[in-house]
């Protein structure tokens, strides 16, 4: 393939926890990873929100955003994302207004509506709000927006949200379907699509986003991020080995062990796959970005040509910390592009 694309790169981390490690160790690795990807020229580093999932340590998202921002100096840091029905919008505005005040021009507020857990009990413990429709979710977004500095036709806030009245990070809508894409487009927001969750709807969702985008007060044109699993090594075989513990862990979760930690490479090599599970794992990987730098270059180029995306956000779930850092480094060398100014990655005013 000729005419390769070079694209802005970002990282999304979930602080995976392995059977021979701990959540504390994973969180410290998250900070160390952010420091390295900043060196590699990545545009932004986001952390996810999960609750009551022992294998994923990103529960206190705003706290971790602050820790990452404090350990870095230029990379944008944000939430991928804050799951808005789990939180009063006032609290989210207070948290991210404070983060923006302390790290001006470097904070992103990504918001979504997923639960962040498969447990109904967890939703009850979080006192999760009932969000039955796009209208309900839009009402939450409108309330959240109102607490930040008012612009133009936006509604006045019902309460004062501390530093949010003076500081407003850009808001990004997360999703994994054409419906969420149309919502982001209609609201005139940047959109981050979860290709790592639903790769079969990526092309349709990005098309829906571009078709429905209406310029808003802050964003003049669409901006789309694709979040994909990424495993890069010196050869295709080595990259597949990097992915093996993650894939075995995914099969465990799907097979009725949601509390299991991710296995070590040795445990993954001995994992008792059924034939159907082995096919599922192979298909799961093949819909993502993986392989040698040459193979990854081909895959990313094709993905961006078919979707019109603006940025790739890599989700790299690798057991060995040094190998995970090396994967991000190889990705940057293969397809990375450092924009002229990090603060200009979203077109806003």
PyMOL commands that set and color helices and strands:
alter all, ss='L'
color gray80, all
select helices_A, chain A and resi 23-39+61-71+84-86+89-102+120-125+134-146+162-165+178-187+199-212+236-254+265-269+275-286+293-307+321-335+342-344
alter helices_A, ss='H'
color red, helices_A
select strands_A, chain A and resi 8-13+44-47+76-83+107-112+170-175+190-194+224-232+289-291+311-315
alter strands_A, ss='S'
color yellow, strands_A
deselect
rebuild
show_as cartoon
